[in-house]
Amino acid sequence: MSYQNILSITNDFICTITVNRPKKLNALNSATIQELHHAFKQADEDNNIRVIIITGSGDKAFVAGADIAEFADFSVVEGESLASQGQALLFDYVANLSTPVIAAVNGFALGGGLELAMAAHIRIASDNAKMGLPEVSLGVIPGYGGTQRLPQLIGKGRALEMILTAGMIDAQKALSYGLVNHITSLEELIPLAHKIASKISKNSPMAITAAIVAINAGYEDGVNGFDEEVTQFGKCFGTADFKEGTQAFLEKRKANFKGE
């Protein structure tokens, strides 16, 4: 597929996907969401890719929200469809991807941009990053999972304050809230993402997928996360990665995981 709004580059088991709409501060429109879905799906299905990094082009914005002009005249039904389809195609899709996703937040991550970062499994930010969910200032609420993932990450009280005030927080506050794992300079952001990705890529892809499934289960209504952990733990014993990992440990050598 030829992309108009994103870039996708793979190197050393790591796929870097860049939202490339700098004139629009990398805002998400429907075409970009479709392209991102395709790129994430393609990367997830490639056995040579162990980690995905998502970032934005330029030095001003990761993703500065959704493209408001696209839905300003939508009806109630169209609004529900917009949120439902967006969650299924991108935000829930990323959160449940079997390949770990690192969001490298460079600059503004607002609205749908912050929701995309929150859907990723790990978040790091440049020191100029600003994050917020300003939707209530437009007469709407976050619709791509923001009302659910933000409280899970930073707690109900802080999430309510961010959402109800429509305010932004800087990278340092995001770090103190637990919204991001690390802060670094803009120049070192992608190298840090690659450093973390490289560490992940050396581990068992099968075990990593199982860990993502087990952790996500704990946040699903009606699902017992401990039971899912037991199930995923057991499944690991049937993988070639488990045999390789345990054998490598006993033989005092580095494991060579195949993701099988």
C-alpha positions as CSV (number, residue, x, y, z in Angstrom):
1,M,0.0,0.0,0.0
2,S,1.2,3.5,-0.9
3,Y,1.0,5.9,2.0
4,Q,0.1,9.6,1.7
5,N,0.0,10.5,5.3
6,I,2.5,8.3,7.1
7,L,5.9,6.8,6.7
8,S,6.9,3.2,7.7
9,I,10.5,2.1,8.0
10,T,11.9,-1.2,9.3
11,N,15.4,-1.8,10.6
12,D,16.8,-4.4,12.9
13,F,13.5,-5.9,14.0
14,I,12.1,-2.4,14.7
15,C,9.4,-0.8,12.6
16,T,9.1,3.0,13.0
17,I,5.8,4.5,11.8
18,T,5.7,8.2,11.5
19,V,2.5,10.3,11.1
20,N,3.6,12.7,8.3
21,R,1.2,15.6,8.1
22,P,3.5,18.4,9.4
23,K,1.4,21.2,8.0
24,K,-1.6,19.9,9.9
25,L,0.6,19.2,13.0
26,N,0.0,15.5,12.2
27,A,-3.7,15.7,12.9
28,L,-5.6,12.4,12.4
29,N,-8.2,12.3,9.6
30,S,-10.0,9.2,8.4
31,A,-7.4,8.6,5.7
32,T,-4.6,8.7,8.2
33,I,-6.4,6.3,10.6
34,Q,-6.9,3.9,7.7
35,E,-3.2,4.1,6.7
36,L,-2.1,3.6,10.3
37,H,-4.3,0.6,10.7
38,H,-2.8,-1.0,7.6
39,A,0.8,-0.2,8.7
40,F,0.3,-1.6,12.2
41,K,-1.4,-4.7,10.8
42,Q,1.4,-5.3,8.3
43,A,4.1,-4.8,11.0
44,D,2.3,-7.1,13.4
45,E,2.1,-9.9,10.8
46,D,5.8,-9.6,9.9
47,N,7.7,-12.2,12.0
48,N,10.9,-10.1,11.4
49,I,9.4,-7.1,13.3
50,R,9.6,-7.4,17.1
51,V,8.7,-3.8,18.2
52,I,6.8,-0.9,16.6
53,I,7.6,2.8,17.3
54,I,4.9,5.4,16.6
55,T,5.9,9.0,16.4
56,G,5.1,12.3,14.5
57,S,7.1,14.1,11.8
58,G,8.9,17.4,12.7
59,D,9.6,18.8,16.1
60,K,6.3,20.4,17.0
61,A,3.8,17.6,17.3
62,F,3.3,13.9,17.8
63,V,-0.3,14.2,16.8
64,A,-2.1,17.4,17.6
65,G,-5.6,15.9,17.7
66,A,-8.2,14.9,15.2
67,D,-9.0,16.8,12.0
68,I,-12.1,18.7,13.3
69,A,-13.2,19.9,9.9
70,E,-14.0,16.3,9.0
71,F,-16.7,15.8,11.6
72,A,-17.9,19.3,12.5
73,D,-21.3,18.7,10.9
74,F,-21.8,15.1,12.0
75,S,-25.1,13.9,13.4
76,V,-25.5,11.8,16.6
77,V,-25.4,8.6,14.7
78,E,-22.4,9.7,12.6
79,G,-20.6,10.7,15.8
80,E,-21.1,7.3,17.4
81,S,-19.9,5.6,14.2
82,L,-16.8,7.8,14.1
83,A,-15.8,6.8,17.7
84,S,-16.7,3.1,17.2
85,Q,-14.9,2.7,13.9
86,G,-11.9,4.7,15.1
87,Q,-11.5,2.6,18.2
88,A,-11.8,-0.7,16.3
89,L,-9.5,0.4,13.5
90,L,-6.7,2.0,15.4
91,F,-6.9,2.7,19.2
92,D,-8.2,-0.6,20.5
93,Y,-6.4,-2.3,17.7
94,V,-3.0,-0.9,18.8
95,A,-3.7,-1.6,22.5
96,N,-4.3,-5.2,21.8
97,L,-1.6,-5.7,19.2
98,S,0.6,-8.7,19.8
99,T,3.7,-6.7,18.9
100,P,4.6,-4.1,21.6
101,V,4.2,-0.5,20.6
102,I,6.3,2.4,21.9
103,A,4.9,5.9,21.5
104,A,7.7,8.5,21.1
105,V,5.8,11.7,21.9
106,N,7.6,14.6,20.2
107,G,5.7,17.9,20.9
108,F,2.0,18.2,21.2
109,A,-0.1,15.1,21.9
110,L,-3.7,16.4,22.1
111,G,-7.1,14.8,21.8
112,G,-6.8,11.8,19.5
113,G,-3.0,12.2,19.6
114,L,-2.8,11.6,23.3
115,E,-5.4,8.8,22.9
116,L,-3.1,7.2,20.3
117,A,-0.1,7.5,22.7
118,M,-2.2,6.0,25.5
119,A,-3.1,3.0,23.3
120,A,0.6,2.2,22.9
121,H,2.1,-0.1,25.4
122,I,5.0,2.2,26.4
123,R,5.2,6.0,26.2
124,I,8.3,8.2,26.2
125,A,8.3,12.0,25.6
126,S,10.6,14.8,24.5
127,D,11.1,17.6,27.0
128,N,9.0,19.9,24.8
129,A,6.0,17.6,24.8
130,K,2.6,18.9,25.9
131,M,-0.4,16.6,26.4
132,G,-4.1,17.0,26.9
133,L,-7.6,16.1,26.1
134,P,-9.3,19.4,25.1
135,E,-12.5,17.9,23.7
136,V,-14.9,19.5,26.2
137,S,-13.8,22.9,25.0
138,L,-15.4,21.9,21.6
139,G,-18.6,20.6,23.2
140,V,-17.7,16.9,22.9
141,I,-15.7,14.3,25.0
142,P,-12.8,12.1,24.1
143,G,-14.1,9.3,21.9
144,Y,-11.1,7.2,21.1
145,G,-10.7,5.6,24.5
146,G,-9.5,8.7,26.4
147,T,-12.1,8.6,29.1
148,Q,-11.1,5.0,29.9
149,R,-7.3,4.8,29.4
150,L,-6.4,8.1,31.1
151,P,-7.9,7.1,34.5
152,Q,-6.3,3.7,34.2
153,L,-2.9,5.3,33.7
154,I,-3.0,8.3,36.1
155,G,-6.0,7.7,38.3
156,K,-9.6,9.0,38.3
157,G,-9.1,12.3,40.0
158,R,-6.2,13.5,37.8
159,A,-7.9,12.2,34.7
160,L,-11.1,14.1,35.5
161,E,-9.2,17.3,36.1
162,M,-7.4,17.0,32.8
163,I,-10.5,16.2,30.8
164,L,-12.9,18.6,32.5
165,T,-10.5,21.6,32.4
166,A,-9.4,20.7,28.8
167,G,-5.9,21.8,30.0
168,M,-2.5,20.6,28.9
169,I,0.3,19.2,31.0
170,D,4.0,19.3,30.2
171,A,6.3,16.4,30.0
172,Q,7.6,16.7,33.6
173,K,4.1,16.5,35.0
174,A,3.2,13.6,32.6
175,L,6.2,11.8,34.1
176,S,5.1,12.5,37.6
177,Y,1.6,11.3,36.8
178,G,2.9,8.1,35.3
179,L,1.5,9.0,31.9
180,V,5.0,8.6,30.3
181,N,7.9,6.4,31.4
182,H,10.8,8.6,30.4
183,I,11.6,12.2,29.3
184,T,14.6,13.0,27.1
185,S,15.6,15.7,24.7
186,L,14.0,15.9,21.3
187,E,17.3,14.8,19.7
188,E,17.5,11.7,21.9
189,L,13.9,10.7,21.7
190,I,14.1,8.2,18.8
191,P,17.4,6.9,20.0
192,L,15.9,6.2,23.4
193,A,12.9,4.5,21.8
194,H,15.3,2.3,19.8
195,K,17.3,1.5,22.9
196,I,14.1,0.3,24.7
197,A,12.9,-1.5,21.6
198,S,16.3,-3.2,21.2
199,K,16.0,-4.6,24.7
200,I,12.5,-5.9,24.0
201,S,13.5,-7.4,20.7
202,K,16.0,-9.7,22.4
203,N,13.3,-11.4,24.4
204,S,10.8,-14.1,23.4
205,P,8.1,-12.7,21.0
206,M,5.7,-15.4,22.1
207,A,6.2,-14.6,25.8
208,I,5.8,-10.8,25.1
209,T,2.5,-11.4,23.3
210,A,1.3,-13.5,26.2
211,A,2.3,-10.8,28.7
212,I,0.4,-8.1,26.7
213,V,-2.7,-10.3,26.6
214,A,-2.5,-11.1,30.4
215,I,-2.0,-7.5,31.4
216,N,-4.8,-6.1,29.1
217,A,-7.1,-8.8,30.6
218,G,-6.9,-7.1,34.0
219,Y,-8.6,-4.0,32.6
220,E,-11.4,-5.7,30.8
221,D,-14.9,-5.9,32.4
222,G,-15.9,-9.4,33.3
223,V,-12.5,-10.9,32.8
224,N,-10.3,-12.2,35.6
225,G,-6.8,-11.1,34.8
226,F,-5.3,-13.7,37.2
227,D,-7.1,-16.5,35.3
228,E,-5.9,-15.1,32.0
229,E,-2.3,-15.0,33.4
230,V,-2.5,-18.7,34.3
231,T,-3.8,-19.5,30.8
232,Q,-1.1,-17.5,29.1
233,F,1.6,-18.9,31.4
234,G,0.6,-22.4,30.5
235,K,0.5,-21.6,26.8
236,C,4.1,-20.5,27.0
237,F,5.2,-24.0,27.9
238,G,4.0,-25.2,24.4
239,T,6.2,-22.8,22.5
240,A,9.6,-23.3,20.9
241,D,10.7,-20.0,22.5
242,F,10.2,-21.6,26.0
243,K,12.3,-24.6,25.1
244,E,15.0,-22.3,23.6
245,G,14.9,-19.9,26.6
246,T,15.2,-22.6,29.3
247,Q,17.8,-24.5,27.4
248,A,19.9,-21.4,26.8
249,F,19.7,-20.6,30.5
250,L,20.8,-24.1,31.5
251,E,23.6,-23.9,28.9
252,K,24.7,-20.5,30.1
253,R,24.3,-18.9,26.7
254,K,22.1,-16.2,25.1
255,A,18.8,-17.4,23.8
256,N,18.0,-17.1,20.1
257,F,14.3,-16.7,20.0
258,K,12.4,-17.4,16.7
259,G,9.0,-16.3,17.8
260,E,7.5,-19.7,17.6
